[in-house]
Amino acid sequence: MISNEAIFFLLFNAFIIGMLLLDLGVFSRKSHIVSFKEAGAWSAVWVMFALAFYVFLNNYGYLIHDIDTNAKLVSIKEKYSEHVKFSTTDFELNKRLYMDNMSLEFITGYLMEYALSVDNIFVMLLIFSSFNVKEIYYKKVLFWGILGAIVMRFTFIFLGSSLIQKADWVLYVFGGFLVFTGIRMFINRNEDEQIEPHNHPVVKFASKYFSVTPGFVGNHFFVRKDHKLMLTPLFLVVLIIEFTDLIFAVDSVPAVFSITKDPYIVYFSNIFAIMGLRSMFFFLTNIMHLFHYLKVGLSFLMLYIGGKMLAHHYLEEIGFKTQYSLYIILAILVISIGASLLFPQKKEEITDKPEPPQNSPETKDESWMENY
């Protein structure tokens, strides 16, 4: 018999994939440049979906783990939410406390993932610029990139949860890594990232083992030439987006485990953040330069998350609550965004960044594939 967890998980993924297919088949039947208005509307839609899911968890979260008795509730709490304290044996009261905590963990994890996704946007913009991808194809590339990211996040999250359940010391490894990442991010905050297409490992690998067309072929990922199937550079860009998300997942997935040990909550918060990432990319592309202190904020966010994981036993003993993390994350984001707006960069301080996408990119050079 299929468990309640499996049914809920399948329904959730069916909804996400259905929304992606609806967007691809109804709203994106023809490749087009996503306007600021369209991107803002879709960003708002995904934020509303996340908030609606928060409300659902707050009222019906017990359905995820099929909690129908106090004994089952205590068992789940001890497994994923040891810090939640039950003062009575009243099932309804305990269930209320558990769902309040579960929904709070979800929205905190979602907010943190959404914030960390901003750094991902910087890199995606750099990839599109470096590989000379026309803006009209951005949406299609991000669609398939996000679909692959969902599969990778699922694998990372449930493997990570399994490791944590078997060996609690893994949290210290994750924490140390995030502290290191935060320090490195702060030190390198003003450095311009660069990508050399010819030297990218994905390009080298694909060009070594597969036939690749020398230039873009419209919006096609594959073409057949002389009865031979060939990859196009656009498909290589999709692979590079996937490769990039794999690297980001190494940071972001452990980060949410600092908020909750429940792999389902980690997964749900990750997926809602990823789904919002695509629309947020188009929404923020042309105003990213306004938030020049955001990387500083993200580095402090990483330091906080890593420190929390390193001190998780002590924090559980003193009764550190999930809402404290929510307040701290909000404070870091508000301060970094507020400082960016109050103290804008002077023109002479703005270094060369990837240029915002242009609406007429027909003259873009595709010579990066000539050597292959």
N, C-alpha and C positions, 0 to 999 in steps of 0.2 A: 504493500500500500504506500502511495506517495505521501510523504510527510507534509504538514502544513507549511513548513519552511520552504520546501521545494516548490510547492504550488504558488506561494506568494512570490518567490524569487522568479519563477517562470512568467507569472503575470506582469511583474515589474519590468522584466526585460522585453516582454512582448509589447508593452506600452512604449518603451523607449525606442525600440526598433520600428514600431508602427509610426511614431512621430517622425523619425528620420525618413522613412519611406514616403510618408505623406508630404514632407518638405521636398524630397527629391522628385516625386512623381507629379505633385500638384503645383507646388509653388516654384519649383526650379526645373521645369520641363525644358526650358531653354537656358543656356548659360547666359548670365547677365551680371553686371556690376552691382553689388549690393549697396544700396544707398544708406546714408546715415539714418534716415527715418526708418527704413526697413530693419536695419540692424538694431536700432533702439527698441522697436516694437517687439522683435523676437527676444531681445535681452529681457524685456519686461515680462514676456510670456513665460520664460524659463524661471525667472525669479518667482513669479506667482505659482508656478507648478511646485517649486521647492517649498514655498510657504504653505501651500495646500497639503503637501506631504508631511510637513511639520505638524499641522493640525491633525492629520490622520493619525500619526504616531502618538500624539498626545491623547487621543481618544480611543484608538483601536490598536495600539502598538503591541498589545499582548498577543494578537493574532499571529504575528510573525513567528514566534517560538511556540505557538499553540499552548499558551499558558492557561490551564483551566482549573488548577488547584493551587493551594498555597505552597504545597511541597514542591511542585514543579516551578513555581515562581522563585522560591528560595534557591533552588538548584541553579536556575538560570542567572539569578543575581550573583551567586557565589562564583559563577564561571566568568561572567562578563562585567559585573558592576559591584565589586566588593565594597566600594565606598558608600553605597546606598545603605542606610540603616533602617531596619524595620523594628519598631518599638513594640508592636503587638502582633498577634496572630490573625488579625482581621484581614481576610483575603482582599476585600474590596479596597481597603485603605492602603494596603501594601502594593496592590496593583496600580493604584493611583500614583503613589510615590515612584514606582518603577517607570511608569509611562512618562511622568513629568521629567525624570532624568533622561530617559531614552530620547525624547523629542528634543531636549536641550542639547544632548550630545550631537544629535544630527545637525541641528542648525549651527552649532559651534563649528563642527567639522566642515560643514558646507561653506560657511563664511571663510574659514581658513583656506580651504582648497580654492575657493574663488579668488582669494587674494593672491595665493601662490601662482594661480593661472596667469596673472598679469605678466610675470617674468617669462612665461611660456609664449606670450603674445610678442614680446620683444624679439625672441628667437625666431618665431614663425615669420614675422615681418622681414627679418634678416635673411631667412632662407628664400622667401619669394623674391626678394630684391637681388640676392646673389645669383640665383639660378634663372633670373630673367623671366619669371612666370607672369603672363599677362593677367591683369586684375580680373578679367572676365572669367578666368578659370579658378580663382581662389576658392569659391564656394564648393565646387566639385571636389577639389583636392582635400579641403577640410572635412567634407562629408565622409570620405573614405578613410581619412586619417583618424577621425573620431570613432568610426566603427571599429577600426583595429585597436584603438586605445581602450575601448570598453572591454575587449577580450583580454588585453594585457593587464588591465587593472584588476579584472576578476581573478586572474592567475596570481598576481602579486599579492592581493589582499588575503585570499584564502590560504595561500602558502604561508604568508606572514603570520596570520592568525594561528595556524597549526603550530608554527615554530614557537610562538609566544606561549601557547597553552602547554607545550611540552617543556619549554625552557624559559623561565621568566627573565633570565639574564640577557636574553636577546634585546629586551627593552633598553638595557644599558648600551649595547652596541649601536642600536638605532639612535639613542640620545647623543652619544659621542659623535656619531657621524653628522647629525644635524647641527651640533655646535660647531664642528669643523666647517660645515657648509655655510653657516651663518657668518663666521669669521672671514672665510674666503670671499663671500659675497660682498661684505662690507669693504674689505681691502680693495677689491676689484670694481667697486661701484662706479668709478669714473672712467674705466677702460672701455674702449670701443671693441665690441666683439666682431670678429671677422670670420667669414667662411670662404675657403678656396674650393670652388666646385670640383676642379680636377683632382684635388687631394682628399676629398671627402671619402671616408671608408666605404660608404654605401655605393658611391659612384664607381669606385675601384672594383669592388666585389661584383656588382652587376655587370660591368663592362668586361670583366674577366670571364664570366661564366655564361653570359647571355648576349644576344645580338641586340644592339640599341641603335635606333635611328639617330642620325646626326643632328636633327632638329625637331622641334615640336611639330606634331601633326594634328592641328586643331585641338580639340579637347579629348583626343583619343589616348588611352593608356597602352593599347596594343594595336599593331598593324600587321598585315600579312603582305610580304613582298617576295616575289619569286617562290611562292608556296612555303615561305619560311615565316614563322611568327616572330615578331620583333617587339621589344619594349620601346616605349618612347620616353624622352626626358621627363615628361609630365608624370609618368608612373614612378620614375626614380625620385621625383620630389615627394610623392606620396610615401614612399619607403623612408625617405629622410625625415618626414614629419613623424612617422611611426617610431623611427630610431630615436628621435628627439624626445618623444613622449616617454619612451622607455627609460631614458636618462632622468627625466623629470619625475617619473614614478618612483625612482629610488629615493627621492627626497620627500615627495608629497604623501606617499602611502604610509611610511613610518610616522609622518607628522600627525596624521589623524589617529594613529594608534596611541598617541599621547592623550587624546581626548576620550577614546573608548576602546575597549578590547573586543567589542561585538563586531565581527566581520561584516554582518549585514548592514549595520549603521555606517561603517567605514565605506562599504561599497556604495550604498545609496547616496551618501554625501559626495563621494568622488564622481559618480555618474552625473548627478545634477550639475555639479560644477563643470564637468567636461562638456555637457550639452550646452551650457550657457557660454562656454569658452568661444565657440564658433561665432555666435552672434556678437559677443563682446569684442571679438577681434575686429570686426568691421565697425563696431561702434566707437572703439577707442583708437583705431589706427591713426586718425588725423589729429588727435588731441593728446597723444602719449607724451609729447614733449612738455606738456604743462605739469606733469607729475614727476619732476626730476628728483624729488626726495623719496619717491616710492621704493626704490631699491634699498635705500637706507632702512626704511620701515620694514621691508621684507627680510632684511638681514637680521634685524632685532627680533622679528617674529620667529625666524629660525632658531635664534639663540634661546628665546623663551621656551619654544617647544622642546628643543634638545635638553635644556636645563630641567624642564618639568619631567622628562622621561628619566633623566639621571637621578632625580630626587623623588621618584614616584612613590617609593615605600614610605619615606618620611612624610610626604604630602597626604598620603592616605591615613597615616596615623594621626595627623593634626586636623583631619576633617576638611581638607581642601576641596571646595565644591566646584562642579563643572561650570557654574555660571561665572566663577571668578575668571576662568580662561576666556569665556565669551567677552567679559568686560575688558580684559587685557588686550585681546586681539582687536576689538573695536577701537580701544584707545590708541594702539599703535597705528592702525590704519587712518584714523581721524587726524592724528598729529602729523603723520607723514604727508597726507593729502593737503591738510590745512597749511602746513609749512610751505609746500610747493606753491600754493596759490597766493599766500601772503608774501613770500620772498621769491618771486619768479626769477629765472635765469636772465642774466644780461646777455645781449646779443653776442658779445665777444666771448662769452663763456660757453656758448653752445657749440659743442664739437660736431664733427660730421657724423650723422646717424643715417640709417637706411631711409631713403626718401619715401614720403607717403606715396602710395600708389597713384598713378596718373590714369585719367580716363581714356587716354589715347596712346596706348603703349605699343602701337604697331611697329615702331622703329627699334624695338629692343633687340639687342645683340644676342644671338644664341650660340656664340662661338665656343662656349665652355665645353661642348661635346665634340668639337672638331678632332681632338686627339684620339677619339674612340671610334 
